[in-house]
Amino acid sequence: MLLPHLNKDLIEAGCDEAGRGCLAGAVFAAAVILPPDFGCEELNDSKQLSEKQRDALRPIIEKEALAWAVGIVSPEEIDKLNILNASILAMHRALDQMDICPQHLLIDGNRFKNYKDIPHTTVVKGDGKYLSIAAASVLAKTHRDEYMLRLHEEFPQYDWNHNKGYPTRKHRKAIAGIGTTPYHRRSFRLLPNTALWADIFDSL
C-alpha cells in the first residue's frame, strides 16, 4: 500500500524520471501534486505495471491531480550535462510548468539539486512507496513512450516501438550494422567492448 504523503500539512509534489538508462532519446520527468483524498489501488511504480495498466492510469492521474507537468531534456543536452544532471534538469523543467507551487518535493532516488527555495526529500525506490512519486513515474514513462513511438516511425530499424531506446540486443545490433541516429546519446557506451560486441558483430 503506497503512502499518500510524507508531510500531510504541505502541498507536496512527487517527481520521477523515465529513460535514464536508454541509449537513445530524451530523458523525461514528471511532477505531480495529488489531492489529499486521492486513492487508487492500481497505482504503483510504473516498472511494476504493464503498458496497458500504465496507459489506463495516465488519464486518471491527469484528471484527478491538482497539478502535473512533464519536463524533457534532449539527447544533446544529456551528452553535455551527463545523465544524472540531465534527469534532475528534467524534473526542474517539469516543476517550472506547475500551475500550483509546491511547498515540499518528494524525489525518487538519492540525488537532487535544490529547486528554488523549496525543501525536498529524496526517497530511494520512492515510486514504490509514495502515491505522488508513483503517479509521476507513470506520467514520465507514458509520455516518453509516446515520444519514442514517434521516433520509431522515423527510424524503424532500431525497434524503438518495443525497446523504447533501451539497450536490447536488437537495438545494439542495429547500431553495429547501421550506425547511430541524431537521437542517440553519444556520451553513452552504445556498443559493449567485450565478447558480446564480437558476438553481435558476427551475427550481422
PLY file of the C-alpha trace (Angstrom):
ply
format ascii 1.0
element vertex 204
property float x
property float y
property float z
element edge 203
property int vertex1
property int vertex2
end_header
0.00 0.00 0.00
1.54 3.29 -1.10
1.64 6.22 1.30
-0.41 9.31 0.37
2.19 11.82 1.54
5.25 12.47 3.68
4.12 15.85 5.02
0.33 15.89 5.23
0.14 19.60 6.06
2.13 20.72 3.00
1.38 20.87 -0.72
3.64 18.07 -1.84
4.78 17.25 -5.38
6.19 13.88 -6.35
8.87 13.77 -9.05
10.29 10.91 -11.10
12.09 10.42 -14.39
11.96 7.92 -17.26
14.59 6.96 -19.81
17.71 7.39 -17.74
19.24 4.10 -18.87
18.40 4.40 -22.56
20.89 4.65 -25.41
18.64 6.93 -27.44
16.03 9.60 -26.93
15.40 12.35 -24.42
15.01 11.83 -20.70
11.56 12.75 -19.37
10.48 13.68 -15.86
7.09 14.40 -14.34
5.95 16.31 -11.28
2.53 15.58 -9.75
0.52 17.12 -6.92
-2.31 14.82 -5.88
-5.35 15.85 -3.84
-5.23 14.83 -0.15
-8.05 12.32 -0.62
-6.63 10.71 -3.78
-6.85 6.94 -3.74
-6.05 4.40 -6.43
-5.27 0.80 -5.55
-3.92 0.09 -9.02
-1.28 2.82 -8.87
2.27 1.58 -8.33
5.81 2.05 -9.54
5.47 2.23 -13.34
8.09 -0.52 -13.74
5.76 -2.89 -11.85
2.85 -2.16 -14.18
2.09 -3.40 -17.67
1.89 -0.99 -20.57
-1.88 -1.44 -20.59
-2.10 -0.60 -16.89
0.07 2.50 -17.28
-2.00 3.71 -20.22
-5.19 3.24 -18.19
-3.78 5.10 -15.17
-2.45 8.10 -17.08
-5.82 9.80 -17.81
-6.94 9.17 -14.23
-3.82 10.86 -12.86
-4.01 13.75 -15.31
-7.67 14.33 -14.49
-7.51 13.92 -10.72
-4.19 15.63 -9.98
-4.31 19.17 -8.62
-1.37 19.91 -10.91
1.01 17.95 -13.13
3.65 18.65 -15.74
6.31 16.89 -17.81
9.86 18.13 -18.43
12.16 16.98 -21.23
15.94 17.10 -21.72
17.28 16.29 -25.19
20.00 13.77 -26.10
22.33 16.67 -26.97
21.83 18.16 -23.51
22.35 14.75 -21.90
25.72 14.48 -23.65
26.74 17.91 -22.34
25.44 17.58 -18.79
25.66 13.80 -18.08
22.57 11.74 -17.42
22.29 12.46 -13.69
22.31 16.23 -14.17
20.00 15.88 -17.18
17.50 13.85 -15.13
17.49 16.50 -12.40
17.10 19.25 -15.01
14.09 17.40 -16.48
12.50 17.42 -13.01
13.22 21.15 -12.66
11.64 21.79 -16.05
8.54 19.86 -15.02
8.32 21.89 -11.81
8.74 25.12 -13.81
5.46 24.35 -15.57
3.35 23.61 -12.49
0.22 25.70 -12.05
0.49 25.27 -8.28
3.73 25.94 -6.43
4.51 23.01 -4.12
5.72 23.52 -0.58
7.69 20.28 -0.49
9.15 17.94 -3.10
9.33 14.16 -2.93
12.10 13.00 -5.28
12.59 9.42 -6.45
16.21 8.36 -5.95
19.03 9.65 -3.79
20.31 12.69 -5.70
18.73 16.06 -6.41
19.69 19.71 -6.67
17.74 22.40 -4.85
14.80 23.77 -6.78
14.31 27.41 -5.89
13.85 27.55 -2.11
11.50 24.57 -1.88
12.62 21.87 0.59
12.90 18.37 -0.81
13.28 14.79 0.36
14.93 12.09 -1.75
13.46 8.61 -1.42
15.22 5.54 -2.80
12.66 3.47 -4.70
10.15 6.16 -3.84
7.95 5.22 -6.78
7.02 2.10 -4.84
6.43 4.00 -1.58
4.53 7.23 -2.27
1.48 7.81 -4.46
2.69 11.12 -5.88
6.03 9.68 -6.98
4.30 6.63 -8.46
1.95 8.95 -10.36
4.93 10.92 -11.65
6.62 7.69 -12.74
3.53 6.70 -14.76
3.29 10.09 -16.48
7.01 10.28 -17.24
7.01 6.74 -18.65
3.86 7.04 -20.78
4.79 10.44 -22.20
8.27 9.20 -23.05
6.92 6.01 -24.64
4.71 8.11 -26.93
7.75 10.15 -27.91
9.79 7.02 -28.70
6.96 5.67 -30.86
7.15 8.87 -32.92
10.92 8.42 -33.29
10.36 4.80 -34.32
8.37 5.99 -37.33
11.44 7.93 -38.44
13.96 5.16 -37.66
12.14 1.79 -37.57
15.37 -0.23 -37.83
16.16 0.24 -34.14
12.97 -1.39 -32.80
12.18 1.61 -30.60
8.48 0.74 -30.64
9.43 -2.23 -28.47
12.63 -1.30 -26.62
11.88 2.46 -26.25
15.60 3.18 -26.65
16.89 0.78 -24.01
19.99 -1.32 -24.79
18.39 -4.51 -26.08
20.30 -6.89 -28.31
18.23 -5.87 -31.34
18.87 -2.18 -30.69
22.62 -2.69 -30.38
22.70 -4.94 -33.42
21.13 -2.12 -35.46
23.71 0.34 -34.13
26.51 -2.07 -35.07
25.14 -2.59 -38.57
23.69 0.82 -39.49
25.32 3.29 -37.13
23.74 5.93 -34.92
20.99 8.50 -35.38
20.74 12.11 -34.17
18.73 10.76 -31.25
21.47 8.51 -29.86
23.37 9.63 -26.78
26.96 9.89 -27.97
28.34 10.03 -24.43
26.92 6.56 -23.67
28.63 3.29 -24.45
26.40 2.35 -27.34
28.17 -0.93 -28.02
29.89 -3.14 -25.44
33.64 -3.54 -25.86
33.50 -7.16 -24.74
32.91 -10.53 -26.30
29.25 -9.54 -26.61
30.26 -6.95 -29.21
32.04 -9.61 -31.25
29.01 -11.87 -30.90
26.71 -9.12 -32.17
29.05 -8.21 -35.00
29.48 -11.84 -36.10
25.72 -12.30 -36.26
25.11 -9.38 -38.65
0 1
1 2
2 3
3 4
4 5
5 6
6 7
7 8
8 9
9 10
10 11
11 12
12 13
13 14
14 15
15 16
16 17
17 18
18 19
19 20
20 21
21 22
22 23
23 24
24 25
25 26
26 27
27 28
28 29
29 30
30 31
31 32
32 33
33 34
34 35
35 36
36 37
37 38
38 39
39 40
40 41
41 42
42 43
43 44
44 45
45 46
46 47
47 48
48 49
49 50
50 51
51 52
52 53
53 54
54 55
55 56
56 57
57 58
58 59
59 60
60 61
61 62
62 63
63 64
64 65
65 66
66 67
67 68
68 69
69 70
70 71
71 72
72 73
73 74
74 75
75 76
76 77
77 78
78 79
79 80
80 81
81 82
82 83
83 84
84 85
85 86
86 87
87 88
88 89
89 90
90 91
91 92
92 93
93 94
94 95
95 96
96 97
97 98
98 99
99 100
100 101
101 102
102 103
103 104
104 105
105 106
106 107
107 108
108 109
109 110
110 111
111 112
112 113
113 114
114 115
115 116
116 117
117 118
118 119
119 120
120 121
121 122
122 123
123 124
124 125
125 126
126 127
127 128
128 129
129 130
130 131
131 132
132 133
133 134
134 135
135 136
136 137
137 138
138 139
139 140
140 141
141 142
142 143
143 144
144 145
145 146
146 147
147 148
148 149
149 150
150 151
151 152
152 153
153 154
154 155
155 156
156 157
157 158
158 159
159 160
160 161
161 162
162 163
163 164
164 165
165 166
166 167
167 168
168 169
169 170
170 171
171 172
172 173
173 174
174 175
175 176
176 177
177 178
178 179
179 180
180 181
181 182
182 183
183 184
184 185
185 186
186 187
187 188
188 189
189 190
190 191
191 192
192 193
193 194
194 195
195 196
196 197
197 198
198 199
199 200
200 201
201 202
202 203
